[in-house]
Amino acid sequence: MKKSLAQEKFGYVVNVLLYLLNQEKPPTVMEFLEAKIVPRATFYNHLKDSLEKAGIVEFRVNPDRTITMHLTERGRKIAEALRSIEEKLKKARLIYCLKEIFLVRLCDRKQKIIASIEI
């Protein structure tokens, strides 16, 4: 099933926020684009203005004319909530995988016991 532009854009926004949250210092736009978090055209055509208008990312022009990307307070809160959700999903997936492994091993053990009993 093909994703709609809105779904793709949401995914990109999540990626942008998590990327910025994990940086030690605000990256320049060029550093961000070089990290290939989102396609360059998508960033300029669909995201940059939306991130700024939504009040979640601020773009600052520096004295050397580079532009750095900064999470606003609102953006930081959203990014932290997303990171928390991501961590919980990873834990849930890990627990699910461990349960699956346990069940497979239990079935293998059961089959071995049954095979040893059969005449």
C-alpha positions in Angstrom: 0.0 0.0 0.0 1.4 3.3 -1.1 1.9 6.0 1.5 0.1 9.4 1.1 2.2 12.6 1.0 0.9 13.4 4.5 2.1 10.0 5.8 5.5 10.4 4.2 5.7 14.0 5.5 4.8 12.9 9.0 7.5 10.2 8.9 10.1 12.8 7.7 9.1 15.2 10.5 9.6 12.4 13.1 13.0 11.7 11.6 14.0 15.3 11.6 12.9 15.9 15.2 14.7 12.7 16.5 17.8 13.6 14.5 18.0 17.1 15.9 17.3 15.9 19.5 20.2 13.5 19.2 22.8 16.1 18.1 25.3 17.5 20.5 25.1 20.9 18.8 22.6 22.3 16.3 23.6 21.2 12.8 23.9 23.4 9.8 21.3 22.8 7.1 24.1 21.5 4.9 25.2 19.0 7.7 21.6 17.9 8.1 21.2 17.4 4.3 24.5 15.5 4.1 23.2 13.1 6.9 20.4 12.1 4.3 17.7 12.2 6.9 15.3 13.4 4.2 15.7 13.9 0.5 17.0 17.4 -0.3 14.0 18.3 -2.5 11.5 17.1 0.0 13.2 19.2 2.7 13.0 22.4 0.7 9.7 21.8 -1.0 7.6 20.2 1.8 9.3 20.4 5.2 11.4 23.5 5.9 8.6 26.0 5.9 6.2 23.6 7.7 8.7 22.9 10.5 9.1 26.6 11.0 5.4 27.5 10.8 4.6 24.7 13.2 7.0 26.3 15.7 9.0 23.2 16.2 12.3 24.0 14.4 14.0 27.4 14.2 16.5 28.2 11.4 19.1 30.8 12.5 21.5 32.6 10.2 25.0 32.7 11.7 27.6 35.5 11.2 29.4 33.2 8.7 26.2 33.0 6.7 25.6 29.3 7.6 22.1 28.4 8.8 21.7 26.2 11.8 18.7 24.1 12.8 17.4 24.4 16.4 14.6 22.6 18.1 12.2 25.1 19.8 11.0 24.3 23.3 7.8 22.9 21.6 9.9 20.9 19.2 12.1 19.5 22.0 9.0 18.3 23.9 7.6 16.6 20.9 10.9 15.0 20.0 11.4 13.7 23.6 7.9 12.3 23.5 8.6 10.6 20.2 11.9 9.2 21.5 10.0 7.8 24.6 7.5 6.2 22.3 10.2 4.8 20.1 12.0 3.3 23.1 8.8 1.7 24.3 8.1 0.2 20.9 11.6 -1.2 20.7 11.1 -2.8 24.2 7.7 -4.2 23.2 9.2 -5.6 20.0 12.0 -7.1 22.0 9.6 -8.7 24.5 7.5 -10.0 21.6 10.6 -11.5 19.9 11.7 -13.1 23.2 8.2 -14.6 23.7 8.4 -16.0 20.1 11.8 -17.6 20.8 10.6 -19.0 24.1 7.5 -20.6 22.3 9.6 -22.0 19.5 12.0 -23.6 22.0 9.1 -24.9 24.1 7.6 -26.5 21.0 11.0 -28.0 20.1 11.3 -29.4 23.6 7.8 -30.8 23.5 8.4 -32.5 20.2 11.6 -34.1 21.5 9.8 -35.4 24.6 7.0 -36.8 22.5 9.5 -38.4 20.1 11.3 -40.0 22.9 8.1 -41.5 24.3 6.8 -42.8 21.0 7.5 -46.4 20.2 
